[in-house]
């Protein structure tokens, strides 16, 4: 596809369940970011992948959150034992740039934890 | 933690007026960018200014950067109802690699 693709677009889960969110970046983009956005708020940085370098995980809020990027392309964000405060829109972005320039965003996954 | 903070948080203007949004940040940066988010989810990149630049223009957009004050402003001239959206500044800074961090955003409402 031409843009960043995220799936599912909406996810409703019960407290305590695990969820996996998927991001398919633009082909050839070496940088991939995950952000979280609560209603009416800004974007909270979660994790950043750049090529084959070790990811920057400094934004992950707890050890229940993890992410991987396989083959330098598709990324999966996993949230274990979901809590109600995890409810938010999870946004993925990719970029050609090694200097944090011009991110292309997907449409996000709306996660609702009941 | 957030790197940038925008003000105002919300701005309401009439069509045809100019809109100015400000962004302040904390650490030395490689570049600063402005993004737009319509109601819905995806953000769209508008304009980028590098740390060694002071002003950039793109159509009706004008961005300034003052690295001594760690601040930037986005000016939208001759606003239109279609400019109604949230606007975010984002700063890219080195932490080994480069990480892009967003502020809390300014919600702009342009009345027709």
Interface residues (C-beta under 8 A of the other chain):
Chain A: X33 X35 X37 X41 X42 X43 X44 X45 X48 X50 X53 X56 X58 X89 X91 X93 X95 X97 X98 X99 X100 X101 X102 X103 X104 X105 X106 X107 X108 X110
Chain B: X2 X30 X31 X33 X35 X40 X41 X42 X43 X44 X45 X48 X88 X90 X92 X93 X95 X96 X97 X98 X99 X100 X101 X102 X103 X104 X105
